[in-house]
């Protein structure tokens, strides 16, 4: 049994008869099965087991060491590249995640900056709007003031014209009344002598024009 | 009609001045026209187309004799009758007066005064006007109480105003224009 196991281990280590990596794996697996199963077959035989002797125990430990080494070898031989590859993948993913994180942080920072800029822009817009509003109010004030001045000027002109007309009418009325009163008085005071005097004056005036 | 009246007036003035009967002609024409204007029957007969020229001619001769019209005047009225222009006779008389004044260097003055003028006043006024115009002046006088005092003279289109009314008007204008 032990011999068979040894042979199998030897075959597995050399890869005899298979030529391929897959064949080696199969052969190594079969040798492991035989090694594990050997004590069981030995116990079934029922005879005083040499395994219980010191040599047996030594052999067991040796066997255990071989099996363990084999297992470690297999693990290192087969599992290591996959683990390295997985570790690489995980590292890459970690790196990518780090990059993502950095990018997210950058975006967060930019967003923060933008947010702070937004507030600033809002403040600027508010300030600009305030300026515009003030300018518009100023412009409207100027326009309204100009309108008010124009209306005031037109009203003043109208008032002046009305005043002038009223003054002229008043003057005309006063003159008319004064002349009417004077006419009445002259009618009352007119005498023959005065008429003669007026005619005489008129004649002198005509003589004066004749020169 | 005015041009026709001017032609007749000029022709009569030629004859009257030639015969040196301007005053006689003027008076005769005025007398006839006075009767013409006072008698509607006379006008009706002389203007009626139903009355023959001979009848009208004979009637005019009788009127002329009755009014002792100068032959120059009577002949002139006959001419006007023959030319059927008797309706223009008043206008012809006015034109004749103007023509005579023009030819004799006389100007007609329309004088309005506030009260009746004395002869002396009229004389002084005429003297002044003759000196002013350089023409002999014939004046028509009338009274206009609205003048209050003084007088106004119109010669042709020129007015000489020496009335109180005009002074009052000027005073009113000055008062209205005063500041």
Interface residues (C-beta under 8 A of the other chain):
Chain A: X168 X171 X172 X174 X175 X176 X178 X179 X182 X183 X186 X187 X190 X192 X194 X195 X196 X198 X199 X200 X201 X202 X203 X204 X205 X206 X207 X209 X210
Chain B: X113 X114 X115 X117 X118 X121 X124 X125 X127 X128 X129 X131 X132 X148 X149 X150 X151 X153 X160 X162 X163 X164 X168 X169 X171 X172 X175 X176 X178
